[in-house]
Amino acid sequence: MLSDDKISHMSHVVLKGLVDKGLIQLKAEDGKIRKEIKKAIVDELMVGQEIDETVRKKINTLSKKVTEGSNEWDILYKKLFAEEERKKGRS
């Protein structure tokens, strides 16, 4: 998980990028917008963490033990992670 300071920094960077590219124009305090950006980042991180936990549980319950860090584990992890993302409508 990222620290609150890092997430705040990311929200500033995202907001600045949106303004610089002319995708939005700020007419008032940008605090509300940054707060929503932070919430979206945190929500995405939480979903990613939930998916990670689900995938690790699935791998650990396989009849064939797969060693974390091995090439086989990495391929299996990526495949299962992508499947879980699709189930949650993320990809």
VOBA-659960 format. One record per atom (N, C-alpha, C, O): residue number from 0; atom name; chain; residue in one letter; y negated, z, x negated. Coordinates in steps of 0.02 Angstrom, whole numbers. Example, Ala and Ser with C-alpha at 12.3 -4.5 7.8 and 13.67 -1.06 7.14 Angstrom:
REM residues 2
@resi 0 | name N | chain A | resn a | Y 284 | Z 390 | X -660
@resi 0 | name CA | chain A | resn a | Y 225 | Z 390 | X -615
@resi 0 | name C | chain A | resn a | Y 165 | Z 390 | X -660
@resi 0 | name O | chain A | resn a | Y 166 | Z 423 | X -712
@resi 1 | name N | chain A | resn s | Y 112 | Z 354 | X -642
@resi 1 | name CA | chain A | resn s | Y 53 | Z 357 | X -684
@resi 1 | name C | chain A | resn s | Y -2 | Z 394 | X -645
@resi 1 | name O | chain A | resn s | Y -57 | Z 402 | X -670
//
This chain:
REM residues 91
@resi 0 | name N | chain A | resn m | Y 59 | Z 0 | X -42
@resi 0 | name CA | chain A | resn m | Y 0 | Z 0 | X 0
@resi 0 | name C | chain A | resn m | Y -62 | Z 0 | X -44
@resi 0 | name O | chain A | resn m | Y -63 | Z 30 | X -98
@resi 1 | name N | chain A | resn l | Y -113 | Z -33 | X -22
@resi 1 | name CA | chain A | resn l | Y -176 | Z -35 | X -59
@resi 1 | name C | chain A | resn l | Y -219 | Z 26 | X -42
@resi 1 | name O | chain A | resn l | Y -214 | Z 54 | X 13
@resi 2 | name N | chain A | resn s | Y -260 | Z 45 | X -89
@resi 2 | name CA | chain A | resn s | Y -305 | Z 101 | X -76
@resi 2 | name C | chain A | resn s | Y -360 | Z 79 | X -28
@resi 2 | name O | chain A | resn s | Y -372 | Z 19 | X -19
@resi 3 | name N | chain A | resn d | Y -392 | Z 128 | X 3
@resi 3 | name CA | chain A | resn d | Y -447 | Z 114 | X 49
@resi 3 | name C | chain A | resn d | Y -504 | Z 77 | X 13
@resi 3 | name O | chain A | resn d | Y -535 | Z 32 | X 42
@resi 4 | name N | chain A | resn d | Y -517 | Z 96 | X -50
@resi 4 | name CA | chain A | resn d | Y -569 | Z 62 | X -88
@resi 4 | name C | chain A | resn d | Y -553 | Z -12 | X -98
@resi 4 | name O | chain A | resn d | Y -597 | Z -55 | X -93
@resi 5 | name N | chain A | resn k | Y -490 | Z -27 | X -113
@resi 5 | name CA | chain A | resn k | Y -471 | Z -97 | X -123
@resi 5 | name C | chain A | resn k | Y -476 | Z -137 | X -59
@resi 5 | name O | chain A | resn k | Y -497 | Z -194 | X -59
@resi 6 | name N | chain A | resn i | Y -455 | Z -106 | X -4
@resi 6 | name CA | chain A | resn i | Y -459 | Z -140 | X 61
@resi 6 | name C | chain A | resn i | Y -532 | Z -151 | X 80
@resi 6 | name O | chain A | resn i | Y -550 | Z -204 | X 106
@resi 7 | name N | chain A | resn s | Y -575 | Z -102 | X 66
@resi 7 | name CA | chain A | resn s | Y -647 | Z -110 | X 80
@resi 7 | name C | chain A | resn s | Y -676 | Z -168 | X 38
@resi 7 | name O | chain A | resn s | Y -715 | Z -209 | X 63
@resi 8 | name N | chain A | resn h | Y -656 | Z -170 | X -25
@resi 8 | name CA | chain A | resn h | Y -679 | Z -224 | X -69
@resi 8 | name C | chain A | resn h | Y -657 | Z -292 | X -42
@resi 8 | name O | chain A | resn h | Y -696 | Z -340 | X -41
@resi 9 | name N | chain A | resn m | Y -594 | Z -295 | X -21
@resi 9 | name CA | chain A | resn m | Y -569 | Z -358 | X 7
@resi 9 | name C | chain A | resn m | Y -608 | Z -378 | X 69
@resi 9 | name O | chain A | resn m | Y -621 | Z -437 | X 79
@resi 10 | name N | chain A | resn s | Y -626 | Z -330 | X 111
@resi 10 | name CA | chain A | resn s | Y -664 | Z -346 | X 172
@resi 10 | name C | chain A | resn s | Y -732 | Z -375 | X 153
@resi 10 | name O | chain A | resn s | Y -757 | Z -420 | X 186
@resi 11 | name N | chain A | resn h | Y -763 | Z -347 | X 101
@resi 11 | name CA | chain A | resn h | Y -828 | Z -374 | X 78
@resi 11 | name C | chain A | resn h | Y -820 | Z -445 | X 53
@resi 11 | name O | chain A | resn h | Y -861 | Z -489 | X 68
@resi 12 | name N | chain A | resn v | Y -768 | Z -457 | X 14
@resi 12 | name CA | chain A | resn v | Y -755 | Z -524 | X -14
@resi 12 | name C | chain A | resn v | Y -743 | Z -575 | X 41
@resi 12 | name O | chain A | resn v | Y -770 | Z -630 | X 40
@resi 13 | name N | chain A | resn v | Y -702 | Z -556 | X 90
@resi 13 | name CA | chain A | resn v | Y -687 | Z -601 | X 147
@resi 13 | name C | chain A | resn v | Y -751 | Z -616 | X 185
@resi 13 | name O | chain A | resn v | Y -765 | Z -674 | X 200
@resi 14 | name N | chain A | resn l | Y -790 | Z -565 | X 201
@resi 14 | name CA | chain A | resn l | Y -852 | Z -575 | X 239
@resi 14 | name C | chain A | resn l | Y -900 | Z -619 | X 200
@resi 14 | name O | chain A | resn l | Y -931 | Z -664 | X 229
@resi 15 | name N | chain A | resn k | Y -908 | Z -606 | X 136
@resi 15 | name CA | chain A | resn k | Y -953 | Z -646 | X 95
@resi 15 | name C | chain A | resn k | Y -930 | Z -719 | X 94
@resi 15 | name O | chain A | resn k | Y -971 | Z -765 | X 99
@resi 16 | name N | chain A | resn g | Y -864 | Z -730 | X 88
@resi 16 | name CA | chain A | resn g | Y -838 | Z -798 | X 88
@resi 16 | name C | chain A | resn g | Y -851 | Z -834 | X 154
@resi 16 | name O | chain A | resn g | Y -868 | Z -893 | X 154
@resi 17 | name N | chain A | resn l | Y -844 | Z -799 | X 209
@resi 17 | name CA | chain A | resn l | Y -857 | Z -829 | X 275
@resi 17 | name C | chain A | resn l | Y -931 | Z -848 | X 282
@resi 17 | name O | chain A | resn l | Y -947 | Z -902 | X 307
@resi 18 | name N | chain A | resn v | Y -975 | Z -804 | X 259
@resi 18 | name CA | chain A | resn v | Y -1047 | Z -817 | X 262
@resi 18 | name C | chain A | resn v | Y -1065 | Z -874 | X 215
@resi 18 | name O | chain A | resn v | Y -1102 | Z -920 | X 234
@resi 19 | name N | chain A | resn d | Y -1041 | Z -871 | X 153
@resi 19 | name CA | chain A | resn d | Y -1058 | Z -922 | X 103
@resi 19 | name C | chain A | resn d | Y -1034 | Z -991 | X 124
@resi 19 | name O | chain A | resn d | Y -1067 | Z -1041 | X 108
@resi 20 | name N | chain A | resn k | Y -979 | Z -996 | X 158
@resi 20 | name CA | chain A | resn k | Y -953 | Z -1061 | X 180
@resi 20 | name C | chain A | resn k | Y -984 | Z -1083 | X 246
@resi 20 | name O | chain A | resn k | Y -968 | Z -1137 | X 271
@resi 21 | name N | chain A | resn g | Y -1028 | Z -1042 | X 274
@resi 21 | name CA | chain A | resn g | Y -1061 | Z -1060 | X 335
@resi 21 | name C | chain A | resn g | Y -1017 | Z -1055 | X 397
@resi 21 | name O | chain A | resn g | Y -1032 | Z -1085 | X 449
@resi 22 | name N | chain A | resn l | Y -962 | Z -1018 | X 391
@resi 22 | name CA | chain A | resn l | Y -916 | Z -1012 | X 447
@resi 22 | name C | chain A | resn l | Y -941 | Z -962 | X 499
@resi 22 | name O | chain A | resn l | Y -923 | Z -966 | X 558
@resi 23 | name N | chain A | resn i | Y -981 | Z -914 | X 476
@resi 23 | name CA | chain A | resn i | Y -1012 | Z -867 | X 522
@resi 23 | name C | chain A | resn i | Y -1084 | Z -854 | X 499
@resi 23 | name O | chain A | resn i | Y -1101 | Z -864 | X 440
@resi 24 | name N | chain A | resn q | Y -1125 | Z -832 | X 546
@resi 24 | name CA | chain A | resn q | Y -1193 | Z -812 | X 530
@resi 24 | name C | chain A | resn q | Y -1201 | Z -741 | X 555
@resi 24 | name O | chain A | resn q | Y -1185 | Z -724 | X 612
@resi 25 | name N | chain A | resn l | Y -1227 | Z -699 | X 511
@resi 25 | name CA | chain A | resn l | Y -1237 | Z -629 | X 530
@resi 25 | name C | chain A | resn l | Y -1305 | Z -621 | X 563
@resi 25 | name O | chain A | resn l | Y -1356 | Z -642 | X 535
@resi 26 | name N | chain A | resn k | Y -1305 | Z -591 | X 622
@resi 26 | name CA | chain A | resn k | Y -1368 | Z -579 | X 657
@resi 26 | name C | chain A | resn k | Y -1383 | Z -505 | X 659
@resi 26 | name O | chain A | resn k | Y -1439 | Z -484 | X 675
@resi 27 | name N | chain A | resn a | Y -1334 | Z -465 | X 642
@resi 27 | name CA | chain A | resn a | Y -1343 | Z -392 | X 646
@resi 27 | name C | chain A | resn a | Y -1306 | Z -360 | X 587
@resi 27 | name O | chain A | resn a | Y -1285 | Z -395 | X 541
@resi 28 | name N | chain A | resn e | Y -1298 | Z -296 | X 591
@resi 28 | name CA | chain A | resn e | Y -1262 | Z -259 | X 540
@resi 28 | name C | chain A | resn e | Y -1192 | Z -286 | X 532
@resi 28 | name O | chain A | resn e | Y -1157 | Z -298 | X 581
@resi 29 | name N | chain A | resn d | Y -1172 | Z -296 | X 470
@resi 29 | name CA | chain A | resn d | Y -1106 | Z -324 | X 458
@resi 29 | name C | chain A | resn d | Y -1051 | Z -270 | X 456
@resi 29 | name O | chain A | resn d | Y -993 | Z -286 | X 444
@resi 30 | name N | chain A | resn g | Y -1068 | Z -209 | X 468
@resi 30 | name CA | chain A | resn g | Y -1020 | Z -154 | X 467
@resi 30 | name C | chain A | resn g | Y -964 | Z -163 | X 518
@resi 30 | name O | chain A | resn g | Y -906 | Z -149 | X 503
@resi 31 | name N | chain A | resn k | Y -982 | Z -185 | X 578
@resi 31 | name CA | chain A | resn k | Y -931 | Z -195 | X 629
@resi 31 | name C | chain A | resn k | Y -882 | Z -250 | X 609
@resi 31 | name O | chain A | resn k | Y -821 | Z -243 | X 618
@resi 32 | name N | chain A | resn i | Y -909 | Z -303 | X 580
@resi 32 | name CA | chain A | resn i | Y -866 | Z -358 | X 559
@resi 32 | name C | chain A | resn i | Y -820 | Z -336 | X 503
@resi 32 | name O | chain A | resn i | Y -760 | Z -351 | X 503
@resi 33 | name N | chain A | resn r | Y -848 | Z -302 | X 453
@resi 33 | name CA | chain A | resn r | Y -807 | Z -277 | X 397
@resi 33 | name C | chain A | resn r | Y -754 | Z -229 | X 422
@resi 33 | name O | chain A | resn r | Y -698 | Z -229 | X 396
@resi 34 | name N | chain A | resn k | Y -770 | Z -188 | X 471
@resi 34 | name CA | chain A | resn k | Y -721 | Z -141 | X 499
@resi 34 | name C | chain A | resn k | Y -663 | Z -179 | X 531
@resi 34 | name O | chain A | resn k | Y -605 | Z -160 | X 522
@resi 35 | name N | chain A | resn e | Y -678 | Z -233 | X 567
@resi 35 | name CA | chain A | resn e | Y -625 | Z -274 | X 597
@resi 35 | name C | chain A | resn e | Y -584 | Z -309 | X 544
@resi 35 | name O | chain A | resn e | Y -523 | Z -315 | X 552
@resi 36 | name N | chain A | resn i | Y -616 | Z -333 | X 492
@resi 36 | name CA | chain A | resn i | Y -580 | Z -365 | X 437
@resi 36 | name C | chain A | resn i | Y -533 | Z -315 | X 404
@resi 36 | name O | chain A | resn i | Y -475 | Z -331 | X 390
@resi 37 | name N | chain A | resn k | Y -558 | Z -254 | X 392
@resi 37 | name CA | chain A | resn k | Y -516 | Z -202 | X 362
@resi 37 | name C | chain A | resn k | Y -456 | Z -186 | X 407
@resi 37 | name O | chain A | resn k | Y -400 | Z -179 | X 382
@resi 38 | name N | chain A | resn k | Y -468 | Z -182 | X 472
@resi 38 | name CA | chain A | resn k | Y -414 | Z -168 | X 519
@resi 38 | name C | chain A | resn k | Y -361 | Z -223 | X 516
@resi 38 | name O | chain A | resn k | Y -301 | Z -209 | X 517
@resi 39 | name N | chain A | resn a | Y -383 | Z -285 | X 513
@resi 39 | name CA | chain A | resn a | Y -336 | Z -341 | X 510
@resi 39 | name C | chain A | resn a | Y -295 | Z -339 | X 446
@resi 39 | name O | chain A | resn a | Y -235 | Z -352 | X 447
@resi 40 | name N | chain A | resn i | Y -327 | Z -322 | X 390
@resi 40 | name CA | chain A | resn i | Y -291 | Z -317 | X 326
@resi 40 | name C | chain A | resn i | Y -239 | Z -261 | X 330
@resi 40 | name O | chain A | resn i | Y -182 | Z -271 | X 310
@resi 41 | name N | chain A | resn v | Y -259 | Z -203 | X 354
@resi 41 | name CA | chain A | resn v | Y -213 | Z -146 | X 359
@resi 41 | name C | chain A | resn v | Y -155 | Z -163 | X 406
@resi 41 | name O | chain A | resn v | Y -98 | Z -147 | X 391
@resi 42 | name N | chain A | resn d | Y -170 | Z -194 | X 462
@resi 42 | name CA | chain A | resn d | Y -118 | Z -212 | X 510
@resi 42 | name C | chain A | resn d | Y -67 | Z -259 | X 478
@resi 42 | name O | chain A | resn d | Y -6 | Z -251 | X 486
@resi 43 | name N | chain A | resn e | Y -91 | Z -308 | X 441
@resi 43 | name CA | chain A | resn e | Y -47 | Z -356 | X 407
@resi 43 | name C | chain A | resn e | Y -4 | Z -321 | X 353
@resi 43 | name O | chain A | resn e | Y 55 | Z -335 | X 346
@resi 44 | name N | chain A | resn l | Y -35 | Z -276 | X 317
@resi 44 | name CA | chain A | resn l | Y 2 | Z -238 | X 266
@resi 44 | name C | chain A | resn l | Y 57 | Z -196 | X 298
@resi 44 | name O | chain A | resn l | Y 112 | Z -191 | X 271
@resi 45 | name N | chain A | resn m | Y 42 | Z -166 | X 354
@resi 45 | name CA | chain A | resn m | Y 92 | Z -125 | X 389
@resi 45 | name C | chain A | resn m | Y 150 | Z -167 | X 414
@resi 45 | name O | chain A | resn m | Y 208 | Z -146 | X 408
@resi 46 | name N | chain A | resn v | Y 136 | Z -225 | X 441
@resi 46 | name CA | chain A | resn v | Y 190 | Z -269 | X 464
@resi 46 | name C | chain A | resn v | Y 232 | Z -291 | X 404
@resi 46 | name O | chain A | resn v | Y 293 | Z -292 | X 408
@resi 47 | name N | chain A | resn g | Y 199 | Z -308 | X 349
@resi 47 | name CA | chain A | resn g | Y 235 | Z -327 | X 289
@resi 47 | name C | chain A | resn g | Y 280 | Z -270 | X 263
@resi 47 | name O | chain A | resn g | Y 336 | Z -282 | X 241
@resi 48 | name N | chain A | resn q | Y 255 | Z -210 | X 267
@resi 48 | name CA | chain A | resn q | Y 294 | Z -152 | X 245
@resi 48 | name C | chain A | resn q | Y 354 | Z -141 | X 292
@resi 48 | name O | chain A | resn q | Y 409 | Z -125 | X 269
@resi 49 | name N | chain A | resn e | Y 344 | Z -149 | X 357
@resi 49 | name CA | chain A | resn e | Y 399 | Z -142 | X 405
@resi 49 | name C | chain A | resn e | Y 453 | Z -195 | X 391
@resi 49 | name O | chain A | resn e | Y 513 | Z -180 | X 392
@resi 50 | name N | chain A | resn i | Y 431 | Z -256 | X 379
@resi 50 | name CA | chain A | resn i | Y 479 | Z -310 | X 365
@resi 50 | name C | chain A | resn i | Y 517 | Z -294 | X 300
@resi 50 | name O | chain A | resn i | Y 578 | Z -303 | X 298
@resi 51 | name N | chain A | resn d | Y 482 | Z -271 | X 249
@resi 51 | name CA | chain A | resn d | Y 514 | Z -254 | X 186
@resi 51 | name C | chain A | resn d | Y 569 | Z -202 | X 197
@resi 51 | name O | chain A | resn d | Y 624 | Z -209 | X 171
@resi 52 | name N | chain A | resn e | Y 553 | Z -150 | X 236
@resi 52 | name CA | chain A | resn e | Y 602 | Z -97 | X 249
@resi 52 | name C | chain A | resn e | Y 663 | Z -125 | X 287
@resi 52 | name O | chain A | resn e | Y 720 | Z -107 | X 271
@resi 53 | name N | chain A | resn t | Y 651 | Z -167 | X 336
@resi 53 | name CA | chain A | resn t | Y 705 | Z -198 | X 375
@resi 53 | name C | chain A | resn t | Y 750 | Z -240 | X 330
@resi 53 | name O | chain A | resn t | Y 811 | Z -236 | X 334
@resi 54 | name N | chain A | resn v | Y 719 | Z -280 | X 288
@resi 54 | name CA | chain A | resn v | Y 757 | Z -325 | X 243
@resi 54 | name C | chain A | resn v | Y 799 | Z -284 | X 194
@resi 54 | name O | chain A | resn v | Y 857 | Z -299 | X 183
@resi 55 | name N | chain A | resn r | Y 769 | Z -233 | X 165
@resi 55 | name CA | chain A | resn r | Y 806 | Z -191 | X 118
@resi 55 | name C | chain A | resn r | Y 866 | Z -157 | X 151
@resi 55 | name O | chain A | resn r | Y 920 | Z -151 | X 122
@resi 56 | name N | chain A | resn k | Y 857 | Z -134 | X 213
@resi 56 | name CA | chain A | resn k | Y 912 | Z -103 | X 250
@resi 56 | name C | chain A | resn k | Y 968 | Z -154 | X 262
@resi 56 | name O | chain A | resn k | Y 1027 | Z -138 | X 254
@resi 57 | name N | chain A | resn k | Y 949 | Z -214 | X 281
@resi 57 | name CA | chain A | resn k | Y 999 | Z -266 | X 292
@resi 57 | name C | chain A | resn k | Y 1039 | Z -281 | X 229
@resi 57 | name O | chain A | resn k | Y 1100 | Z -287 | X 231
@resi 58 | name N | chain A | resn i | Y 1004 | Z -287 | X 173
@resi 58 | name CA | chain A | resn i | Y 1038 | Z -302 | X 110
@resi 58 | name C | chain A | resn i | Y 1084 | Z -244 | X 91
@resi 58 | name O | chain A | resn i | Y 1140 | Z -255 | X 68
@resi 59 | name N | chain A | resn n | Y 1061 | Z -183 | X 101
@resi 59 | name CA | chain A | resn n | Y 1102 | Z -124 | X 82
@resi 59 | name C | chain A | resn n | Y 1163 | Z -115 | X 126
@resi 59 | name O | chain A | resn n | Y 1210 | Z -81 | X 106
@resi 60 | name N | chain A | resn t | Y 1163 | Z -144 | X 186
@resi 60 | name CA | chain A | resn t | Y 1220 | Z -136 | X 231
@resi 60 | name C | chain A | resn t | Y 1271 | Z -193 | X 225
@resi 60 | name O | chain A | resn t | Y 1321 | Z -193 | X 260
@resi 61 | name N | chain A | resn l | Y 1258 | Z -241 | X 181
@resi 61 | name CA | chain A | resn l | Y 1306 | Z -296 | X 172
@resi 61 | name C | chain A | resn l | Y 1370 | Z -269 | X 142
@resi 61 | name O | chain A | resn l | Y 1370 | Z -221 | X 103
@resi 62 | name N | chain A | resn s | Y 1426 | Z -301 | X 160
@resi 62 | name CA | chain A | resn s | Y 1490 | Z -279 | X 133
@resi 62 | name C | chain A | resn s | Y 1493 | Z -293 | X 58
@resi 62 | name O | chain A | resn s | Y 1523 | Z -254 | X 20
@resi 63 | name N | chain A | resn k | Y 1463 | Z -347 | X 36
@resi 63 | name CA | chain A | resn k | Y 1459 | Z -362 | X -35
@resi 63 | name C | chain A | resn k | Y 1396 | Z -331 | X -63
@resi 63 | name O | chain A | resn k | Y 1341 | Z -346 | X -40
@resi 64 | name N | chain A | resn k | Y 1403 | Z -287 | X -111
@resi 64 | name CA | chain A | resn k | Y 1344 | Z -255 | X -141
@resi 64 | name C | chain A | resn k | Y 1308 | Z -305 | X -186
@resi 64 | name O | chain A | resn k | Y 1337 | Z -337 | X -229
@resi 65 | name N | chain A | resn v | Y 1243 | Z -309 | X -175
@resi 65 | name CA | chain A | resn v | Y 1200 | Z -353 | X -214
@resi 65 | name C | chain A | resn v | Y 1151 | Z -309 | X -252
@resi 65 | name O | chain A | resn v | Y 1117 | Z -267 | X -222
@resi 66 | name N | chain A | resn t | Y 1146 | Z -319 | X -316
@resi 66 | name CA | chain A | resn t | Y 1104 | Z -278 | X -359
@resi 66 | name C | chain A | resn t | Y 1031 | Z -300 | X -354
@resi 66 | name O | chain A | resn t | Y 1014 | Z -359 | X -365
@resi 67 | name N | chain A | resn e | Y 988 | Z -252 | X -336
@resi 67 | name CA | chain A | resn e | Y 916 | Z -268 | X -332
@resi 67 | name C | chain A | resn e | Y 891 | Z -292 | X -400
@resi 67 | name O | chain A | resn e | Y 908 | Z -264 | X -452
@resi 68 | name N | chain A | resn g | Y 852 | Z -345 | X -398
@resi 68 | name CA | chain A | resn g | Y 825 | Z -374 | X -459
@resi 68 | name C | chain A | resn g | Y 866 | Z -433 | X -484
@resi 68 | name O | chain A | resn g | Y 843 | Z -472 | X -525
@resi 69 | name N | chain A | resn s | Y 927 | Z -440 | X -458
@resi 69 | name CA | chain A | resn s | Y 968 | Z -497 | X -477
@resi 69 | name C | chain A | resn s | Y 941 | Z -560 | X -442
@resi 69 | name O | chain A | resn s | Y 905 | Z -556 | X -393
@resi 70 | name N | chain A | resn n | Y 961 | Z -617 | X -469
@resi 70 | name CA | chain A | resn n | Y 940 | Z -680 | X -440
@resi 70 | name C | chain A | resn n | Y 965 | Z -686 | X -367
@resi 70 | name O | chain A | resn n | Y 928 | Z -708 | X -323
@resi 71 | name N | chain A | resn e | Y 1027 | Z -665 | X -356
@resi 71 | name CA | chain A | resn e | Y 1056 | Z -666 | X -289
@resi 71 | name C | chain A | resn e | Y 1016 | Z -622 | X -241
@resi 71 | name O | chain A | resn e | Y 1002 | Z -641 | X -184
@resi 72 | name N | chain A | resn w | Y 997 | Z -562 | X -264
@resi 72 | name CA | chain A | resn w | Y 959 | Z -516 | X -222
@resi 72 | name C | chain A | resn w | Y 891 | Z -546 | X -204
@resi 72 | name O | chain A | resn w | Y 869 | Z -543 | X -147
@resi 73 | name N | chain A | resn d | Y 858 | Z -575 | X -255
@resi 73 | name CA | chain A | resn d | Y 792 | Z -605 | X -243
@resi 73 | name C | chain A | resn d | Y 795 | Z -661 | X -191
@resi 73 | name O | chain A | resn d | Y 752 | Z -665 | X -147
@resi 74 | name N | chain A | resn i | Y 845 | Z -704 | X -197
@resi 74 | name CA | chain A | resn i | Y 852 | Z -760 | X -150
@resi 74 | name C | chain A | resn i | Y 866 | Z -733 | X -80
@resi 74 | name O | chain A | resn i | Y 837 | Z -756 | X -31
@resi 75 | name N | chain A | resn l | Y 912 | Z -686 | X -76
@resi 75 | name CA | chain A | resn l | Y 929 | Z -656 | X -11
@resi 75 | name C | chain A | resn l | Y 869 | Z -621 | X 20
@resi 75 | name O | chain A | resn l | Y 857 | Z -627 | X 80
@resi 76 | name N | chain A | resn y | Y 832 | Z -584 | X -21
@resi 76 | name CA | chain A | resn y | Y 773 | Z -548 | X 3
@resi 76 | name C | chain A | resn y | Y 722 | Z -597 | X 32
@resi 76 | name O | chain A | resn y | Y 696 | Z -587 | X 87
@resi 77 | name N | chain A | resn k | Y 707 | Z -650 | X -4
@resi 77 | name CA | chain A | resn k | Y 658 | Z -700 | X 19
@resi 77 | name C | chain A | resn k | Y 680 | Z -733 | X 84
@resi 77 | name O | chain A | resn k | Y 640 | Z -744 | X 129
@resi 78 | name N | chain A | resn k | Y 745 | Z -749 | X 88
@resi 78 | name CA | chain A | resn k | Y 771 | Z -781 | X 148
@resi 78 | name C | chain A | resn k | Y 765 | Z -734 | X 208
@resi 78 | name O | chain A | resn k | Y 740 | Z -754 | X 261
@resi 79 | name N | chain A | resn l | Y 788 | Z -672 | X 200
@resi 79 | name CA | chain A | resn l | Y 785 | Z -625 | X 255
@resi 79 | name C | chain A | resn l | Y 713 | Z -607 | X 273
@resi 79 | name O | chain A | resn l | Y 698 | Z -597 | X 332
@resi 80 | name N | chain A | resn f | Y 669 | Z -602 | X 223
@resi 80 | name CA | chain A | resn f | Y 599 | Z -586 | X 236
@resi 80 | name C | chain A | resn f | Y 568 | Z -642 | X 279
@resi 80 | name O | chain A | resn f | Y 532 | Z -628 | X 326
@resi 81 | name N | chain A | resn a | Y 582 | Z -704 | X 261
@resi 81 | name CA | chain A | resn a | Y 555 | Z -761 | X 299
@resi 81 | name C | chain A | resn a | Y 581 | Z -760 | X 371
@resi 81 | name O | chain A | resn a | Y 543 | Z -774 | X 418
@resi 82 | name N | chain A | resn e | Y 645 | Z -743 | X 379
@resi 82 | name CA | chain A | resn e | Y 673 | Z -738 | X 447
@resi 82 | name C | chain A | resn e | Y 638 | Z -684 | X 488
@resi 82 | name O | chain A | resn e | Y 621 | Z -695 | X 546
@resi 83 | name N | chain A | resn e | Y 627 | Z -627 | X 458
@resi 83 | name CA | chain A | resn e | Y 593 | Z -572 | X 493
@resi 83 | name C | chain A | resn e | Y 521 | Z -591 | X 509
@resi 83 | name O | chain A | resn e | Y 495 | Z -572 | X 562
@resi 84 | name N | chain A | resn e | Y 488 | Z -626 | X 464
@resi 84 | name CA | chain A | resn e | Y 419 | Z -649 | X 477
@resi 84 | name C | chain A | resn e | Y 418 | Z -695 | X 538
@resi 84 | name O | chain A | resn e | Y 374 | Z -690 | X 581
@resi 85 | name N | chain A | resn r | Y 466 | Z -741 | X 541
@resi 85 | name CA | chain A | resn r | Y 469 | Z -787 | X 599
@resi 85 | name C | chain A | resn r | Y 480 | Z -747 | X 664
@resi 85 | name O | chain A | resn r | Y 450 | Z -763 | X 715
@resi 86 | name N | chain A | resn k | Y 523 | Z -697 | X 661
@resi 86 | name CA | chain A | resn k | Y 536 | Z -656 | X 720
@resi 86 | name C | chain A | resn k | Y 471 | Z -621 | X 744
@resi 86 | name O | chain A | resn k | Y 462 | Z -612 | X 805
@resi 87 | name N | chain A | resn k | Y 428 | Z -603 | X 697
@resi 87 | name CA | chain A | resn k | Y 366 | Z -570 | X 715
@resi 87 | name C | chain A | resn k | Y 309 | Z -618 | X 725
@resi 87 | name O | chain A | resn k | Y 252 | Z -598 | X 737
@resi 88 | name N | chain A | resn g | Y 323 | Z -683 | X 720
@resi 88 | name CA | chain A | resn g | Y 272 | Z -735 | X 731
@resi 88 | name C | chain A | resn g | Y 220 | Z -739 | X 676
@resi 88 | name O | chain A | resn g | Y 163 | Z -756 | X 689
@resi 89 | name N | chain A | resn r | Y 241 | Z -725 | X 615
@resi 89 | name CA | chain A | resn r | Y 193 | Z -725 | X 559
@resi 89 | name C | chain A | resn r | Y 194 | Z -789 | X 520
@resi 89 | name O | chain A | resn r | Y 148 | Z -799 | X 479
@resi 90 | name N | chain A | resn s | Y 241 | Z -833 | X 529
@resi 90 | name CA | chain A | resn s | Y 240 | Z -894 | X 488
@resi 90 | name C | chain A | resn s | Y 248 | Z -955 | X 530
@resi 90 | name O | chain A | resn s | Y 248 | Z -1011 | X 503
//
